[in-house]
Amino acid sequence: MSKPSFTRHEIREKALQALFPLDFNVDLTKQDAISYALELDNQEIISEDGEEFVPTYLDLLVGGVCDRKAEIDEVVKKHLGNNWSITRIAKMDLIILRMAIFEMFYVGDVPNTVALDEAIELAKKYSDDRSRKFVNGVLANVMKDIDSK
């Protein structure tokens, strides 16, 4: 059985689908969340022995966001407007922000503009227009900060 191949865009979508329930369910393991996300539309990637193919980048993204959630959230807080708190951000938008910030800070082969564009695409698909603009604004400020260092 050949391993399925996912584009990085599809992997980011799977990461979002894995990270979302992880944010609510403290008993859920990273592996279970990834398995759930992979099985959503891809029953064919489960081999006959029940083992599934987990793309390395998916594991990196989900694991990295989980491991560094506190420091990523500090970056988010730093770039929110005065009347905003992290608890006001819709969960989906917050997870999209966390993924993009993780890529900007910790993934060397993803240009910041790509992380930003991908986040906007995810916000377009999973949130609304206001969310897309919000995500864009926060991440554009994070990028300015990174570029000025």
C-alpha positions as CSV (number, residue, x, y, z in Angstrom):
1,M,0.0,0.0,0.0
2,S,1.5,3.3,-1.0
3,K,1.6,6.1,1.6
4,P,-0.9,8.8,0.7
5,S,0.7,12.2,0.2
6,F,-0.7,15.4,1.5
7,T,0.2,18.9,0.6
8,R,1.3,21.2,3.4
9,H,-2.0,23.0,3.0
10,E,-3.9,19.8,3.6
11,I,-1.7,19.0,6.5
12,R,-2.4,22.4,8.1
13,E,-6.1,21.6,7.7
14,K,-5.6,18.3,9.5
15,A,-3.6,20.0,12.2
16,L,-6.4,22.4,12.8
17,Q,-8.9,19.6,13.0
18,A,-6.6,17.8,15.5
19,L,-5.8,20.9,17.6
20,F,-9.4,22.0,17.9
21,P,-10.7,19.1,20.1
22,L,-7.4,19.0,22.0
23,D,-8.2,22.5,23.2
24,F,-11.5,21.3,24.8
25,N,-10.8,17.7,25.9
26,V,-8.0,17.4,28.4
27,D,-8.2,13.6,28.3
28,L,-7.6,13.4,24.5
29,T,-4.1,12.4,23.5
30,K,-2.2,14.1,20.6
31,Q,-2.2,10.8,18.8
32,D,-5.9,10.3,19.2
33,A,-6.6,13.8,18.0
34,I,-4.3,13.3,14.9
35,S,-6.0,10.0,14.2
36,Y,-9.4,11.5,14.4
37,A,-8.4,14.4,12.0
38,L,-6.8,11.9,9.6
39,E,-9.9,9.7,9.5
40,L,-12.3,12.5,8.9
41,D,-12.2,12.3,5.1
42,N,-9.5,9.8,4.6
43,Q,-10.6,6.3,5.6
44,E,-8.3,4.9,2.9
45,I,-5.1,5.9,4.7
46,I,-5.7,3.3,7.4
47,S,-3.8,0.2,6.4
48,E,-5.2,-3.3,6.9
49,D,-3.4,-3.7,10.2
50,G,-5.1,-0.5,11.5
51,E,-1.9,1.5,11.4
52,E,-2.3,4.9,9.9
53,F,0.2,7.0,8.0
54,V,0.8,10.2,10.0
55,P,2.7,12.8,7.9
56,T,5.8,14.0,9.7
57,Y,4.8,17.6,9.3
58,L,1.4,17.0,10.8
59,D,3.0,15.5,13.9
60,L,5.5,18.4,14.1
61,L,2.7,21.0,13.8
62,V,0.3,19.4,16.3
63,G,3.1,18.5,18.7
64,G,4.8,21.8,18.4
65,V,1.7,23.9,19.0
66,C,0.8,21.7,22.0
67,D,4.3,21.9,23.5
68,R,4.7,25.6,23.0
69,K,1.1,26.7,23.6
70,A,1.9,29.0,26.5
71,E,4.7,30.9,24.8
72,I,2.7,31.1,21.5
73,D,-0.2,32.5,23.5
74,E,2.1,35.2,24.9
75,V,3.0,36.2,21.4
76,V,-0.7,36.4,20.5
77,K,-1.5,38.5,23.7
78,K,1.4,40.9,22.8
79,H,-0.2,41.6,19.4
80,L,-3.8,42.1,20.5
81,G,-5.5,45.5,20.7
82,N,-5.9,47.1,24.1
83,N,-9.5,46.1,24.4
84,W,-8.9,42.4,23.5
85,S,-8.0,39.4,25.7
86,I,-7.0,36.0,24.4
87,T,-10.3,34.6,25.9
88,R,-12.3,36.8,23.5
89,I,-10.8,35.1,20.5
90,A,-12.9,32.5,18.8
91,K,-11.3,29.0,19.5
92,M,-10.9,28.3,15.8
93,D,-9.2,31.6,15.1
94,L,-6.9,31.2,18.1
95,I,-5.8,27.8,16.9
96,I,-5.2,29.2,13.4
97,L,-3.1,31.9,15.0
98,R,-1.1,29.4,17.1
99,M,-0.3,27.3,14.1
100,A,0.9,30.2,12.0
101,I,3.0,31.7,14.9
102,F,4.5,28.2,15.5
103,E,5.5,28.0,11.8
104,M,6.9,31.6,11.9
105,F,9.0,31.0,15.0
106,Y,10.0,27.3,14.8
107,V,9.8,26.0,11.2
108,G,12.8,27.1,9.2
109,D,11.6,26.1,5.8
110,V,8.3,27.9,5.9
111,P,8.5,31.6,4.9
112,N,6.5,33.9,7.2
113,T,4.4,35.1,4.3
114,V,3.4,31.5,3.5
115,A,2.4,30.9,7.2
116,L,0.4,34.1,7.1
117,D,-1.3,33.2,3.7
118,E,-2.1,29.7,4.9
119,A,-3.7,31.1,8.1
120,I,-5.8,33.4,6.1
121,E,-7.0,30.5,3.8
122,L,-7.9,28.5,6.9
123,A,-9.8,31.4,8.4
124,K,-11.7,31.9,5.1
125,K,-12.7,28.3,5.2
126,Y,-13.4,27.7,8.9
127,S,-14.4,31.2,10.1
128,D,-15.9,34.4,8.7
129,D,-14.7,37.5,7.1
130,R,-14.2,39.4,10.3
131,S,-12.1,36.5,11.6
132,R,-10.0,36.5,8.4
133,K,-9.3,40.2,8.9
134,F,-8.5,39.7,12.6
135,V,-6.1,36.8,11.9
136,N,-4.4,38.8,9.1
137,G,-4.0,41.8,11.4
138,V,-2.5,39.9,14.3
139,L,-0.1,37.9,12.1
140,A,1.0,40.9,10.1
141,N,2.0,42.5,13.4
142,V,3.8,39.4,14.5
143,M,5.7,39.3,11.2
144,K,6.7,43.0,11.5
145,D,8.1,42.2,15.0
146,I,10.1,39.2,13.6
147,D,11.4,41.2,10.7
148,S,12.5,44.1,12.9
149,K,14.8,41.8,15.0
